[in-house]
Amino acid sequence: GGKITTYRKLAEAALAKIAPLLGNSHGTWTADAPLPGGDFAPHQVQTQIDRLRQSYAFLDQDWATRLIRAYGTEAFDMLADATSVDALGKAFGHTVTATELDWAITKEWVMSGEDFLWRRTRLGLVMSEAEAEAIDLYIREGAGKAVNASRA
């Protein structure tokens, strides 16, 4: 276990208390449910990295490893039909591109550079101040557009 297991157990305990009020009697189900992108066994991580590199030849080993460790098989959905680094949009440094930030905004509800760089990826450890500021600005502008679009 770890943080995710702890949070999952806390969430299940909270839901167990309110389930009767909601008329839900299904019980817990998350212990064996994979997280999004986690639909492979831990010993298959390298296989997934290799598959990602075969599908997206422009990725180097470190980049593919980071994407699989962060997003699992959802990395394939994120990269979609990209055929080059240029197809991923603006590069922000350390293999972060506009495509990844757009994914984080729309799929993971990232709202700030701090959220992406520290809570989600820990890339804040290697990003320069200028890179971090550019990411924060991009996310704040993109998150605002996403929120406004969802309200329309």
N, C-alpha and C positions, 0 to 999 in steps of 0.2 A: 504494500500500500504506500500511499504518499498523500500529497495534498488533494489530488483528485478523488482518491478513495475516501478521505476524510470528509470532503465537501459532499460527495455522493451520499455518505451515511447520514450526515447532518440534514441534507435535503429530504432523504427518506423518512427520517424521524419527524421532521416538521410536517411532511405530507401525511404521515400516519395519524397525526393529531387532527388535521383538518379534513381528512378524507371522509369521515362520517358526515360532516356538515355538507360536503359536496355530493354525497351519495355515491362515492367511489369505494368499491370493495374489491378491487383487483389485486391489491397487495403490491409488494415491491417487485421490480423487474430489472433494475439497472445493473445488478451485480454481474450478469453475464452478457449484457448488451455492450457491443463495441461503441466507443466514441466515434464521432464522424471522422472518417478516414482511417480508422483503426481496425479495418476489417481484414487483418492478417495477423498471423502469430508473431510474437516477438523475434523468434529465430529467423523470420523471413524479411527482416529489415533490409539486409544487403540485396536480396532478390528484388525488392521494390525499388531500391536505388538503381540497380542495374536496368530494370524495366524502364524507369524514368529516363535514364541516359540513352537507352535505345530509342525511345520515342522522341526524345528531344536532344539530338546530338550536340546542340550548342551548349548544353549544360556541362560544366566540369564536375569532377567527383565531389568536391566540397559543396558546391551549390546544390547538386542533386541530394546529397546527404542532408543538408540543412532543410530543404523543402520536404523531404520524406519524414524527417524527425519532427518537423513542425506541423505538417498537414496530412501526413499519411497518404493514402490513395487519393485524397482530394487534390493533391498537387497536380494530378492528371487533368482534373476538371478545371483547375485554376489556369493551367497553361493552355488548355483547349487545343486550338489548331495552330498555335504559334510555330513558326518555322525558323525563327532567328531571335537573337537577343533584341534586335531592333523592334520586333513585333510585340515585345513586352512593354513598350513605352519608355518613358523617362527612367533613367538609371539614377538611383539616389546614393549609391555606394554600397559596398559589401554585399553585392548581388540582390539588393532590394530594388524592385522595379515598380512602376505604376500599376502593372497588372497585379502584383502581390498586394499592394496597398488597397487597390480597388476591391480585391477579394476580401481583405481584412475588414474593410468598411461595410461591405454588403452582407458578408456571410458571418462575420464574427463581431459585428457592431463596434469595431474600434472607433473611438471618438477623438483620440489625440495621439501625438507622437510618443508621449510618455507611455501610454497604454500599449502601443505597438512595440516600442523599443525596449521597454523594461518588463512589463507584465506578460507579454505574449512571446517575445523572441529573445530577450536579453542582449539584443544587438546594441543596446545603449552602451555596452562595455567597449565596443570597438568603433562606434560612429564618432566622427568629429562633431564639434558644436554646430558647424555650418550644415553638415549633413542632417543632423537631428532636427535643426530648425526647418530645413526644407521639407523633411518628412512630416513634421508637425503641421506646417502650413498646408501641405497637400491634403493631409487627413482631415484637418478642420474644415477646409473648403469642401472636400468630397463628402464628409459626414453630414455637413449642413445640407448639401444637395440631396443626399439620400433621405434625410429626415423630412425635408420638404416634399419630396416625391411621394413618400409613404403617407403623407397627410392629404395629398391631392385626391 
